[in-house]
Amino acid sequence: MKTLRLWPLAATLLVSLSAPARAATDIAADYTIYLGGFLFASGTFHARLDGDSYNLRALLTTAGLPRAFYEATFDLSSEGNFADTAVHPRLYRSVSSEWDHPAKTMRLDYDAQGMPRITATPPVRPGELEVVPYQQLSTQDPISAVLVPVAAGAHPCDRVIPVFDGKRRYDLKLSYAKTMTMTPHGLGRTLEVIACNIRYVAVAPIEKRKFTEMLRKNDSMTVWLAPFDEGRVYMPVRLLLRTPLGGAVAELANVTERTVAPEISDELRYRLPQPRPQN
């Protein structure tokens, strides 16, 4: 019986000495997107922040009346590491489907230097990609771009985010607009959020489509960022921009944040003193 009483203490000491670990943070959020004042799409977002690693997934579908005319689903995920103010993706996956058309997939695998390797279905045809290798180096994928880590004393708006989605290469230039408070649904606490103006800068290719051209000339895009994971990272809670069909607003509908205790590895579990079975 004495061994049984000492086992929890021994386990705690061994874990603290051999495997000090920070609790992981799970963030789950629901978003709604309005276009021209009407509900256009809805989405979910999940983030697992574990030490300096992250795992993100976003699912976006058309909603409301537009879904009757245009049914589409976009499933995006990303995993990698971040440190201070830098984000280093390892893997990005995108699966998109529209009506009864075959799904399109895009996968980016990043090497140690931050160069992505593209795997796509249907495959990218020779000469179709207009983004040269040096423009792809040290970029972020579209979903990891929502993760804004901050170092001590740094500002989340003071940055340029280089993005490559497998087809297009662009910069998102953030600049400070204002600070305000808001209470997101489901979180149960008030947050101090920072509004950042965004300027879209096309790097390659320089498209002449109406929407892309509007983004390039648009100075009224704004994103509201809120701190999560004890202030280590900021994430969007609201996004406002203009489109050819009117103003678009993506807004947080619900969010929960919880900490997850670190698990004991199988190797460490094997080393822990095991309780003796009682007779």
C-alpha atoms as an extended CHARMM CRD file, in Angstrom:
* protein
*
       279  EXT
         1         1  MET       CA              0.0000000000        0.0000000000        0.0000000000  PROA      1               0.0000000000
         2         2  LYS       CA              2.8860000000        2.3400000000        0.7100000000  PROA      2               0.0000000000
         3         3  THR       CA              4.1210000000        1.8540000000       -2.8640000000  PROA      3               0.0000000000
         4         4  LEU       CA              0.6880000000        2.7460000000       -4.1890000000  PROA      4               0.0000000000
         5         5  ARG       CA              0.6590000000        5.9920000000       -2.1890000000  PROA      5               0.0000000000
         6         6  LEU       CA              4.1410000000        6.9860000000       -3.4110000000  PROA      6               0.0000000000
         7         7  TRP       CA              3.5210000000        6.2010000000       -7.0950000000  PROA      7               0.0000000000
         8         8  PRO       CA              1.6330000000        9.4120000000       -7.9850000000  PROA      8               0.0000000000
         9         9  LEU       CA              4.4070000000       11.4970000000       -6.3650000000  PROA      9               0.0000000000
        10        10  ALA       CA              7.1300000000        9.5630000000       -8.1870000000  PROA      10              0.0000000000
        11        11  ALA       CA              5.2820000000        9.8890000000      -11.4660000000  PROA      11              0.0000000000
        12        12  THR       CA              4.8470000000       13.6370000000      -11.0390000000  PROA      12              0.0000000000
        13        13  LEU       CA              8.5200000000       14.1590000000      -10.1950000000  PROA      13              0.0000000000
        14        14  LEU       CA              9.7090000000       12.0200000000      -13.0970000000  PROA      14              0.0000000000
        15        15  VAL       CA              7.4900000000       13.7900000000      -15.5900000000  PROA      15              0.0000000000
        16        16  SER       CA              8.5620000000       17.2150000000      -14.3740000000  PROA      16              0.0000000000
        17        17  LEU       CA             12.2510000000       16.3050000000      -14.4970000000  PROA      17              0.0000000000
        18        18  SER       CA             12.3320000000       14.2500000000      -17.6950000000  PROA      18              0.0000000000
        19        19  ALA       CA              9.6850000000       15.8370000000      -19.9000000000  PROA      19              0.0000000000
        20        20  PRO       CA              8.7330000000       19.3720000000      -18.9790000000  PROA      20              0.0000000000
        21        21  ALA       CA              5.8880000000       20.2580000000      -21.2950000000  PROA      21              0.0000000000
        22        22  ARG       CA              3.5740000000       23.1880000000      -21.8260000000  PROA      22              0.0000000000
        23        23  ALA       CA             -0.1180000000       22.4060000000      -22.0240000000  PROA      23              0.0000000000
        24        24  ALA       CA             -1.4940000000       22.4760000000      -25.5530000000  PROA      24              0.0000000000
        25        25  THR       CA             -4.2180000000       24.9360000000      -26.5330000000  PROA      25              0.0000000000
        26        26  ASP       CA             -7.2930000000       23.9910000000      -28.5650000000  PROA      26              0.0000000000
        27        27  ILE       CA             -9.2170000000       26.7750000000      -30.2940000000  PROA      27              0.0000000000
        28        28  ALA       CA            -12.4890000000       26.0540000000      -32.1050000000  PROA      28              0.0000000000
        29        29  ALA       CA            -14.3960000000       28.7800000000      -33.9200000000  PROA      29              0.0000000000
        30        30  ASP       CA            -17.4090000000       29.2390000000      -36.1930000000  PROA      30              0.0000000000
        31        31  TYR       CA            -17.5110000000       31.9840000000      -38.8100000000  PROA      31              0.0000000000
        32        32  THR       CA            -20.1980000000       33.5210000000      -40.9950000000  PROA      32              0.0000000000
        33        33  ILE       CA            -19.5030000000       35.3790000000      -44.2250000000  PROA      33              0.0000000000
        34        34  TYR       CA            -21.9010000000       37.9980000000      -45.5540000000  PROA      34              0.0000000000
        35        35  LEU       CA            -21.6780000000       39.3580000000      -49.0840000000  PROA      35              0.0000000000
        36        36  GLY       CA            -23.6320000000       42.4600000000      -50.0270000000  PROA      36              0.0000000000
        37        37  GLY       CA            -25.5890000000       42.1410000000      -46.7700000000  PROA      37              0.0000000000
        38        38  PHE       CA            -26.6990000000       38.5190000000      -47.3890000000  PROA      38              0.0000000000
        39        39  LEU       CA            -25.3910000000       35.3370000000      -45.8240000000  PROA      39              0.0000000000
        40        40  PHE       CA            -23.0430000000       33.7970000000      -48.3880000000  PROA      40              0.0000000000
        41        41  ALA       CA            -20.9500000000       31.1790000000      -46.5550000000  PROA      41              0.0000000000
        42        42  SER       CA            -20.2280000000       29.6670000000      -43.1770000000  PROA      42              0.0000000000
        43        43  GLY       CA            -17.1320000000       28.0060000000      -41.8530000000  PROA      43              0.0000000000
        44        44  THR       CA            -15.4130000000       26.2900000000      -38.9660000000  PROA      44              0.0000000000
        45        45  PHE       CA            -11.8460000000       26.6920000000      -37.8120000000  PROA      45              0.0000000000
        46        46  HSD       CA             -9.8400000000       24.5340000000      -35.4330000000  PROA      46              0.0000000000
        47        47  ALA       CA             -6.3310000000       25.1890000000      -34.1250000000  PROA      47              0.0000000000
        48        48  ARG       CA             -4.1440000000       23.0100000000      -31.9190000000  PROA      48              0.0000000000
        49        49  LEU       CA             -1.1360000000       24.9380000000      -30.5860000000  PROA      49              0.0000000000
        50        50  ASP       CA              1.2690000000       22.5890000000      -28.8520000000  PROA      50              0.0000000000
        51        51  GLY       CA              4.5300000000       24.1800000000      -27.7590000000  PROA      51              0.0000000000
        52        52  ASP       CA              6.0300000000       25.6870000000      -30.9040000000  PROA      52              0.0000000000
        53        53  SER       CA              4.0180000000       23.4730000000      -33.2620000000  PROA      53              0.0000000000
        54        54  TYR       CA              0.6110000000       24.1100000000      -34.7630000000  PROA      54              0.0000000000
        55        55  ASN       CA             -2.0830000000       22.1530000000      -36.5520000000  PROA      55              0.0000000000
        56        56  LEU       CA             -4.8430000000       24.1190000000      -38.3000000000  PROA      56              0.0000000000
        57        57  ARG       CA             -7.9560000000       23.1530000000      -40.2210000000  PROA      57              0.0000000000
        58        58  ALA       CA            -10.6530000000       25.2970000000      -41.8220000000  PROA      58              0.0000000000
        59        59  LEU       CA            -13.8270000000       24.1370000000      -43.5490000000  PROA      59              0.0000000000
        60        60  LEU       CA            -15.8050000000       26.6490000000      -45.6280000000  PROA      60              0.0000000000
        61        61  THR       CA            -19.1210000000       26.0250000000      -47.4320000000  PROA      61              0.0000000000
        62        62  THR       CA            -21.6040000000       28.2250000000      -49.2430000000  PROA      62              0.0000000000
        63        63  ALA       CA            -24.7260000000       28.9090000000      -47.1800000000  PROA      63              0.0000000000
        64        64  GLY       CA            -28.0950000000       30.6060000000      -47.2950000000  PROA      64              0.0000000000
        65        65  LEU       CA            -29.7420000000       31.4040000000      -50.6180000000  PROA      65              0.0000000000
        66        66  PRO       CA            -26.4630000000       31.3620000000      -52.6290000000  PROA      66              0.0000000000
        67        67  ARG       CA            -26.0630000000       27.6560000000      -51.8130000000  PROA      67              0.0000000000
        68        68  ALA       CA            -29.1040000000       26.9020000000      -53.9750000000  PROA      68              0.0000000000
        69        69  PHE       CA            -27.2720000000       28.3280000000      -56.9910000000  PROA      69              0.0000000000
        70        70  TYR       CA            -23.6340000000       27.6360000000      -56.1390000000  PROA      70              0.0000000000
        71        71  GLU       CA            -22.7400000000       24.7170000000      -53.8810000000  PROA      71              0.0000000000
        72        72  ALA       CA            -19.0650000000       24.6650000000      -52.9590000000  PROA      72              0.0000000000
        73        73  THR       CA            -16.8770000000       23.3230000000      -50.1700000000  PROA      73              0.0000000000
        74        74  PHE       CA            -13.2890000000       24.2140000000      -49.3040000000  PROA      74              0.0000000000
        75        75  ASP       CA            -11.3220000000       22.0880000000      -46.8320000000  PROA      75              0.0000000000
        76        76  LEU       CA             -7.9450000000       23.5760000000      -45.8510000000  PROA      76              0.0000000000
        77        77  SER       CA             -5.3640000000       22.3160000000      -43.3610000000  PROA      77              0.0000000000
        78        78  SER       CA             -1.8380000000       23.2330000000      -42.3840000000  PROA      78              0.0000000000
        79        79  GLU       CA              0.7550000000       22.0640000000      -39.8980000000  PROA      79              0.0000000000
        80        80  GLY       CA              4.1710000000       23.3690000000      -38.9590000000  PROA      80              0.0000000000
        81        81  ASN       CA              6.1150000000       25.3430000000      -36.3710000000  PROA      81              0.0000000000
        82        82  PHE       CA              6.3190000000       28.9420000000      -35.2560000000  PROA      82              0.0000000000
        83        83  ALA       CA              8.8140000000       30.9200000000      -33.2120000000  PROA      83              0.0000000000
        84        84  ASP       CA              8.8100000000       34.5890000000      -32.1970000000  PROA      84              0.0000000000
        85        85  THR       CA              7.1580000000       36.2660000000      -35.1940000000  PROA      85              0.0000000000
        86        86  ALA       CA              7.8660000000       33.6260000000      -37.8790000000  PROA      86              0.0000000000
        87        87  VAL       CA              5.6550000000       30.8020000000      -39.1380000000  PROA      87              0.0000000000
        88        88  HSD       CA              7.2260000000       27.7590000000      -40.8200000000  PROA      88              0.0000000000
        89        89  PRO       CA              4.6880000000       25.4100000000      -42.4450000000  PROA      89              0.0000000000
        90        90  ARG       CA              5.5760000000       21.7530000000      -43.0550000000  PROA      90              0.0000000000
        91        91  LEU       CA              2.4750000000       20.6240000000      -44.9000000000  PROA      91              0.0000000000
        92        92  TYR       CA             -0.5260000000       22.3060000000      -46.5070000000  PROA      92              0.0000000000
        93        93  ARG       CA             -3.5510000000       20.5440000000      -48.0090000000  PROA      93              0.0000000000
        94        94  SER       CA             -6.4870000000       22.0090000000      -49.8940000000  PROA      94              0.0000000000
        95        95  VAL       CA             -9.5150000000       20.1000000000      -51.2040000000  PROA      95              0.0000000000
        96        96  SER       CA            -12.1760000000       22.0620000000      -53.0700000000  PROA      96              0.0000000000
        97        97  SER       CA            -15.3690000000       20.8220000000      -54.6990000000  PROA      97              0.0000000000
        98        98  GLU       CA            -18.0550000000       22.6630000000      -56.6730000000  PROA      98              0.0000000000
        99        99  TRP       CA            -21.4220000000       21.1100000000      -57.5460000000  PROA      99              0.0000000000
       100       100  ASP       CA            -20.8310000000       17.7080000000      -59.1410000000  PROA      100             0.0000000000
       101       101  HSD       CA            -17.3920000000       18.5280000000      -60.5300000000  PROA      101             0.0000000000
       102       102  PRO       CA            -14.4720000000       16.3130000000      -59.4670000000  PROA      102             0.0000000000
       103       103  ALA       CA            -12.7030000000       17.5830000000      -56.3650000000  PROA      103             0.0000000000
       104       104  LYS       CA             -9.5020000000       19.5490000000      -56.8430000000  PROA      104             0.0000000000
       105       105  THR       CA             -6.6350000000       18.9460000000      -54.4480000000  PROA      105             0.0000000000
       106       106  MET       CA             -3.4720000000       20.8840000000      -53.7430000000  PROA      106             0.0000000000
       107       107  ARG       CA             -0.6800000000       19.7250000000      -51.4350000000  PROA      107             0.0000000000
       108       108  LEU       CA              2.4680000000       21.6170000000      -50.5010000000  PROA      108             0.0000000000
       109       109  ASP       CA              5.2640000000       19.7630000000      -48.6870000000  PROA      109             0.0000000000
       110       110  TYR       CA              7.9720000000       22.0850000000      -47.3340000000  PROA      110             0.0000000000
       111       111  ASP       CA             11.6230000000       21.0990000000      -46.9660000000  PROA      111             0.0000000000
       112       112  ALA       CA             13.9590000000       22.2940000000      -44.2100000000  PROA      112             0.0000000000
       113       113  GLN       CA             14.7730000000       25.4660000000      -46.1820000000  PROA      113             0.0000000000
       114       114  GLY       CA             11.0980000000       26.3870000000      -46.5980000000  PROA      114             0.0000000000
       115       115  MET       CA             10.7680000000       25.3920000000      -50.2790000000  PROA      115             0.0000000000
       116       116  PRO       CA              7.3650000000       23.8400000000      -51.0960000000  PROA      116             0.0000000000
       117       117  ARG       CA              6.9580000000       20.7980000000      -53.3490000000  PROA      117             0.0000000000
       118       118  ILE       CA              3.6390000000       20.8650000000      -55.2180000000  PROA      118             0.0000000000
       119       119  THR       CA              1.3520000000       17.8700000000      -55.6840000000  PROA      119             0.0000000000
       120       120  ALA       CA             -1.9940000000       18.6230000000      -57.3490000000  PROA      120             0.0000000000
       121       121  THR       CA             -5.0200000000       16.8520000000      -58.8120000000  PROA      121             0.0000000000
       122       122  PRO       CA             -5.5380000000       17.5860000000      -61.6180000000  PROA      122             0.0000000000
       123       123  PRO       CA             -1.7640000000       17.9710000000      -62.0070000000  PROA      123             0.0000000000
       124       124  VAL       CA             -0.1610000000       21.3110000000      -62.8130000000  PROA      124             0.0000000000
       125       125  ARG       CA              0.6040000000       21.3640000000      -66.5280000000  PROA      125             0.0000000000
       126       126  PRO       CA              4.0940000000       22.3430000000      -67.7380000000  PROA      126             0.0000000000
       127       127  GLY       CA              4.2900000000       26.1100000000      -68.0920000000  PROA      127             0.0000000000
       128       128  GLU       CA              1.0320000000       26.6660000000      -66.1660000000  PROA      128             0.0000000000
       129       129  LEU       CA              2.7210000000       27.7600000000      -62.9390000000  PROA      129             0.0000000000
       130       130  GLU       CA              3.9480000000       31.3550000000      -63.2680000000  PROA      130             0.0000000000
       131       131  VAL       CA              5.6090000000       31.5310000000      -59.8550000000  PROA      131             0.0000000000
       132       132  VAL       CA              9.3360000000       30.8300000000      -60.0850000000  PROA      132             0.0000000000
       133       133  PRO       CA             11.1030000000       28.8540000000      -57.3130000000  PROA      133             0.0000000000
       134       134  TYR       CA             12.7850000000       31.7880000000      -55.5740000000  PROA      134             0.0000000000
       135       135  GLN       CA              9.3600000000       33.4540000000      -55.2030000000  PROA      135             0.0000000000
       136       136  GLN       CA              8.0330000000       30.3260000000      -53.4430000000  PROA      136             0.0000000000
       137       137  LEU       CA             10.8660000000       30.1250000000      -50.9060000000  PROA      137             0.0000000000
       138       138  SER       CA             10.0590000000       30.9320000000      -47.2410000000  PROA      138             0.0000000000
       139       139  THR       CA              6.3760000000       31.5890000000      -47.8910000000  PROA      139             0.0000000000
       140       140  GLN       CA              3.2640000000       30.6720000000      -45.9210000000  PROA      140             0.0000000000
       141       141  ASP       CA              0.2030000000       28.8340000000      -47.1330000000  PROA      141             0.0000000000
       142       142  PRO       CA             -3.2040000000       30.5910000000      -47.0010000000  PROA      142             0.0000000000
       143       143  ILE       CA             -4.3650000000       28.9020000000      -43.7860000000  PROA      143             0.0000000000
       144       144  SER       CA             -1.1380000000       29.3530000000      -41.8010000000  PROA      144             0.0000000000
       145       145  ALA       CA             -1.3170000000       33.0470000000      -42.7540000000  PROA      145             0.0000000000
       146       146  VAL       CA             -4.1230000000       33.4530000000      -40.1790000000  PROA      146             0.0000000000
       147       147  LEU       CA             -1.6480000000       32.5410000000      -37.4230000000  PROA      147             0.0000000000
       148       148  VAL       CA              0.1270000000       35.6990000000      -36.2210000000  PROA      148             0.0000000000
       149       149  PRO       CA              2.7180000000       34.9040000000      -33.5220000000  PROA      149             0.0000000000
       150       150  VAL       CA              4.1670000000       37.7820000000      -31.5440000000  PROA      150             0.0000000000
       151       151  ALA       CA              7.4030000000       38.1190000000      -29.6000000000  PROA      151             0.0000000000
       152       152  ALA       CA              7.7140000000       40.1810000000      -26.4320000000  PROA      152             0.0000000000
       153       153  GLY       CA              6.9970000000       43.7980000000      -27.2460000000  PROA      153             0.0000000000
       154       154  ALA       CA              6.1460000000       43.0640000000      -30.8870000000  PROA      154             0.0000000000
       155       155  HSD       CA              3.0020000000       44.2700000000      -32.6370000000  PROA      155             0.0000000000
       156       156  PRO       CA              0.8150000000       41.8880000000      -34.6910000000  PROA      156             0.0000000000
       157       157  CYS       CA              0.1740000000       44.5120000000      -37.3680000000  PROA      157             0.0000000000
       158       158  ASP       CA              3.8240000000       45.2980000000      -37.9630000000  PROA      158             0.0000000000
       159       159  ARG       CA              4.5410000000       42.6440000000      -40.6160000000  PROA      159             0.0000000000
       160       160  VAL       CA              4.3750000000       41.4670000000      -44.2130000000  PROA      160             0.0000000000
       161       161  ILE       CA              3.0170000000       37.9470000000      -44.7310000000  PROA      161             0.0000000000
       162       162  PRO       CA              4.3400000000       36.2480000000      -47.9060000000  PROA      162             0.0000000000
       163       163  VAL       CA              1.7210000000       33.7670000000      -49.1870000000  PROA      163             0.0000000000
       164       164  PHE       CA              1.8970000000       31.0490000000      -51.8640000000  PROA      164             0.0000000000
       165       165  ASP       CA             -1.2030000000       28.8820000000      -52.4490000000  PROA      165             0.0000000000
       166       166  GLY       CA              0.2430000000       26.6100000000      -55.1420000000  PROA      166             0.0000000000
       167       167  LYS       CA             -0.8100000000       28.9400000000      -57.9780000000  PROA      167             0.0000000000
       168       168  ARG       CA             -0.4820000000       32.5370000000      -56.8220000000  PROA      168             0.0000000000
       169       169  ARG       CA              2.1890000000       34.3700000000      -54.8770000000  PROA      169             0.0000000000
       170       170  TYR       CA              1.2130000000       37.5540000000      -53.0250000000  PROA      170             0.0000000000
       171       171  ASP       CA              2.0850000000       39.6240000000      -49.9680000000  PROA      171             0.0000000000
       172       172  LEU       CA             -0.3180000000       40.7420000000      -47.2580000000  PROA      172             0.0000000000
       173       173  LYS       CA              1.0280000000       43.9820000000      -45.8040000000  PROA      173             0.0000000000
       174       174  LEU       CA             -0.4510000000       44.7470000000      -42.3740000000  PROA      174             0.0000000000
       175       175  SER       CA             -0.4510000000       48.1720000000      -40.7370000000  PROA      175             0.0000000000
       176       176  TYR       CA             -2.0100000000       49.3280000000      -37.4720000000  PROA      176             0.0000000000
       177       177  ALA       CA             -5.4550000000       50.9610000000      -37.5520000000  PROA      177             0.0000000000
       178       178  LYS       CA             -6.8920000000       50.9950000000      -34.0180000000  PROA      178             0.0000000000
       179       179  THR       CA             -7.4410000000       49.0500000000      -30.7800000000  PROA      179             0.0000000000
       180       180  MET       CA            -10.8510000000       48.1990000000      -29.3330000000  PROA      180             0.0000000000
       181       181  THR       CA            -12.5760000000       45.6700000000      -27.0640000000  PROA      181             0.0000000000
       182       182  MET       CA            -15.1000000000       42.9850000000      -27.9680000000  PROA      182             0.0000000000
       183       183  THR       CA            -16.6460000000       39.8950000000      -26.3990000000  PROA      183             0.0000000000
       184       184  PRO       CA            -16.7580000000       37.0140000000      -28.9330000000  PROA      184             0.0000000000
       185       185  HSD       CA            -19.7390000000       34.6820000000      -28.6580000000  PROA      185             0.0000000000
       186       186  GLY       CA            -18.9540000000       31.5690000000      -26.6350000000  PROA      186             0.0000000000
       187       187  LEU       CA            -15.6590000000       32.7470000000      -25.1920000000  PROA      187             0.0000000000
       188       188  GLY       CA            -17.1840000000       34.3330000000      -22.1090000000  PROA      188             0.0000000000
       189       189  ARG       CA            -14.5740000000       37.0390000000      -21.6990000000  PROA      189             0.0000000000
       190       190  THR       CA            -13.7650000000       40.4050000000      -23.2050000000  PROA      190             0.0000000000
       191       191  LEU       CA            -10.7720000000       40.6900000000      -25.4830000000  PROA      191             0.0000000000
       192       192  GLU       CA             -8.7130000000       43.6540000000      -26.5580000000  PROA      192             0.0000000000
       193       193  VAL       CA             -8.5690000000       43.3280000000      -30.3300000000  PROA      193             0.0000000000
       194       194  ILE       CA             -6.3060000000       45.1270000000      -32.7690000000  PROA      194             0.0000000000
       195       195  ALA       CA             -7.5540000000       46.2640000000      -36.1550000000  PROA      195             0.0000000000
       196       196  CYS       CA             -4.9820000000       46.0730000000      -38.9600000000  PROA      196             0.0000000000
       197       197  ASN       CA             -5.3200000000       47.5170000000      -42.4400000000  PROA      197             0.0000000000
       198       198  ILE       CA             -4.3270000000       45.0270000000      -45.1490000000  PROA      198             0.0000000000
       199       199  ARG       CA             -2.8150000000       45.7820000000      -48.5140000000  PROA      199             0.0000000000
       200       200  TYR       CA             -2.7900000000       42.9700000000      -51.0750000000  PROA      200             0.0000000000
       201       201  VAL       CA              0.3400000000       43.0180000000      -53.2410000000  PROA      201             0.0000000000
       202       202  ALA       CA              0.4110000000       40.5690000000      -56.1510000000  PROA      202             0.0000000000
       203       203  VAL       CA              3.8720000000       39.1110000000      -56.7780000000  PROA      203             0.0000000000
       204       204  ALA       CA              3.1500000000       36.4950000000      -59.4600000000  PROA      204             0.0000000000
       205       205  PRO       CA              1.3200000000       36.1820000000      -61.7030000000  PROA      205             0.0000000000
       206       206  ILE       CA              0.0670000000       39.7470000000      -62.1400000000  PROA      206             0.0000000000
       207       207  GLU       CA             -3.5580000000       38.8840000000      -62.9080000000  PROA      207             0.0000000000
       208       208  LYS       CA             -5.9620000000       41.2270000000      -64.6370000000  PROA      208             0.0000000000
       209       209  ARG       CA             -9.1360000000       39.6610000000      -63.2550000000  PROA      209             0.0000000000
       210       210  LYS       CA            -11.6110000000       42.1670000000      -61.8170000000  PROA      210             0.0000000000
       211       211  PHE       CA            -11.5480000000       40.7550000000      -58.2810000000  PROA      211             0.0000000000
       212       212  THR       CA             -7.7540000000       40.4830000000      -58.1510000000  PROA      212             0.0000000000
       213       213  GLU       CA             -7.3860000000       43.9660000000      -59.5670000000  PROA      213             0.0000000000
       214       214  MET       CA             -9.7740000000       45.2940000000      -56.9140000000  PROA      214             0.0000000000
       215       215  LEU       CA             -7.7650000000       43.5930000000      -54.1770000000  PROA      215             0.0000000000
       216       216  ARG       CA             -4.5780000000       45.1040000000      -55.5380000000  PROA      216             0.0000000000
       217       217  LYS       CA             -6.0600000000       48.6160000000      -55.5070000000  PROA      217             0.0000000000
       218       218  ASN       CA             -8.0800000000       48.1520000000      -52.3200000000  PROA      218             0.0000000000
       219       219  ASP       CA             -6.9280000000       50.1640000000      -49.3160000000  PROA      219             0.0000000000
       220       220  SER       CA            -10.0290000000       49.4620000000      -47.2160000000  PROA      220             0.0000000000
       221       221  MET       CA             -9.4030000000       45.8220000000      -46.2390000000  PROA      221             0.0000000000
       222       222  THR       CA             -9.3160000000       45.4650000000      -42.4640000000  PROA      222             0.0000000000
       223       223  VAL       CA             -8.7690000000       42.4990000000      -40.1730000000  PROA      223             0.0000000000
       224       224  TRP       CA             -9.4460000000       42.4500000000      -36.4310000000  PROA      224             0.0000000000
       225       225  LEU       CA             -6.9560000000       40.2600000000      -34.5230000000  PROA      225             0.0000000000
       226       226  ALA       CA             -7.4790000000       38.8890000000      -31.0070000000  PROA      226             0.0000000000
       227       227  PRO       CA             -4.8900000000       37.2720000000      -28.7050000000  PROA      227             0.0000000000
       228       228  PHE       CA             -5.0670000000       33.5500000000      -27.9050000000  PROA      228             0.0000000000
       229       229  ASP       CA             -2.8080000000       30.9930000000      -26.2160000000  PROA      229             0.0000000000
       230       230  GLU       CA             -1.9550000000       33.4380000000      -23.4070000000  PROA      230             0.0000000000
       231       231  GLY       CA             -1.1550000000       36.1630000000      -25.9220000000  PROA      231             0.0000000000
       232       232  ARG       CA              1.4760000000       34.2120000000      -27.8830000000  PROA      232             0.0000000000
       233       233  VAL       CA             -0.5340000000       34.3410000000      -31.1010000000  PROA      233             0.0000000000
       234       234  TYR       CA             -3.2170000000       36.5290000000      -32.6450000000  PROA      234             0.0000000000
       235       235  MET       CA             -5.9800000000       35.2380000000      -34.9080000000  PROA      235             0.0000000000
       236       236  PRO       CA             -8.6930000000       36.9560000000      -36.9700000000  PROA      236             0.0000000000
       237       237  VAL       CA            -12.1000000000       37.5280000000      -35.3860000000  PROA      237             0.0000000000
       238       238  ARG       CA            -13.4090000000       39.8180000000      -38.1460000000  PROA      238             0.0000000000
       239       239  LEU       CA            -12.4650000000       40.6160000000      -41.7610000000  PROA      239             0.0000000000
       240       240  LEU       CA            -13.8730000000       43.3630000000      -43.9740000000  PROA      240             0.0000000000
       241       241  LEU       CA            -13.1660000000       43.8880000000      -47.6980000000  PROA      241             0.0000000000
       242       242  ARG       CA            -14.7960000000       45.0470000000      -50.8980000000  PROA      242             0.0000000000
       243       243  THR       CA            -15.6610000000       42.7440000000      -53.7990000000  PROA      243             0.0000000000
       244       244  PRO       CA            -17.2780000000       43.3160000000      -57.2240000000  PROA      244             0.0000000000
       245       245  LEU       CA            -20.5490000000       42.0750000000      -55.6530000000  PROA      245             0.0000000000
       246       246  GLY       CA            -20.4050000000       44.4100000000      -52.6460000000  PROA      246             0.0000000000
       247       247  GLY       CA            -18.8290000000       44.4750000000      -49.2190000000  PROA      247             0.0000000000
       248       248  ALA       CA            -17.8170000000       41.1450000000      -47.6890000000  PROA      248             0.0000000000
       249       249  VAL       CA            -17.6850000000       40.6100000000      -43.9330000000  PROA      249             0.0000000000
       250       250  ALA       CA            -16.3190000000       37.4690000000      -42.2710000000  PROA      250             0.0000000000
       251       251  GLU       CA            -17.1890000000       37.4940000000      -38.6000000000  PROA      251             0.0000000000
       252       252  LEU       CA            -16.7080000000       35.2560000000      -35.6040000000  PROA      252             0.0000000000
       253       253  ALA       CA            -19.9810000000       33.6060000000      -34.5920000000  PROA      253             0.0000000000
       254       254  ASN       CA            -18.6930000000       31.4420000000      -31.7590000000  PROA      254             0.0000000000
       255       255  VAL       CA            -15.3190000000       30.5300000000      -30.2680000000  PROA      255             0.0000000000
       256       256  THR       CA            -14.0110000000       28.3220000000      -27.4730000000  PROA      256             0.0000000000
       257       257  GLU       CA            -10.4810000000       28.0660000000      -26.1130000000  PROA      257             0.0000000000
       258       258  ARG       CA             -9.2830000000       25.3520000000      -23.7470000000  PROA      258             0.0000000000
       259       259  THR       CA             -5.9930000000       23.9700000000      -22.5280000000  PROA      259             0.0000000000
       260       260  VAL       CA             -5.1200000000       20.3040000000      -22.9520000000  PROA      260             0.0000000000
       261       261  ALA       CA             -2.7140000000       18.6870000000      -20.4950000000  PROA      261             0.0000000000
       262       262  PRO       CA              0.3750000000       17.1940000000      -22.1870000000  PROA      262             0.0000000000
       263       263  GLU       CA              0.2620000000       13.4380000000      -22.6150000000  PROA      263             0.0000000000
       264       264  ILE       CA              2.9180000000       11.1250000000      -21.2030000000  PROA      264             0.0000000000
       265       265  SER       CA              4.8580000000        9.4430000000      -24.0080000000  PROA      265             0.0000000000
       266       266  ASP       CA              4.8980000000        5.6400000000      -24.2520000000  PROA      266             0.0000000000
       267       267  GLU       CA              8.6430000000        5.6250000000      -23.5410000000  PROA      267             0.0000000000
       268       268  LEU       CA              8.2350000000        7.7120000000      -20.3940000000  PROA      268             0.0000000000
       269       269  ARG       CA              5.1730000000        5.7360000000      -19.3080000000  PROA      269             0.0000000000
       270       270  TYR       CA              7.2410000000        2.5510000000      -19.5080000000  PROA      270             0.0000000000
       271       271  ARG       CA              9.8860000000        4.0850000000      -17.2090000000  PROA      271             0.0000000000
       272       272  LEU       CA              7.3700000000        5.0920000000      -14.5370000000  PROA      272             0.0000000000
       273       273  PRO       CA              7.0890000000        2.8380000000      -11.4770000000  PROA      273             0.0000000000
       274       274  GLN       CA              4.0230000000        0.6630000000      -11.9040000000  PROA      274             0.0000000000
       275       275  PRO       CA              1.6860000000       -0.0270000000       -8.9680000000  PROA      275             0.0000000000
       276       276  ARG       CA              1.7280000000       -3.5440000000       -7.6540000000  PROA      276             0.0000000000
       277       277  PRO       CA             -1.5250000000       -5.4620000000       -8.0460000000  PROA      277             0.0000000000
       278       278  GLN       CA             -3.4260000000       -5.8720000000       -4.8300000000  PROA      278             0.0000000000
       279       279  ASN       CA             -3.9310000000       -9.3870000000       -3.5060000000  PROA      279             0.0000000000
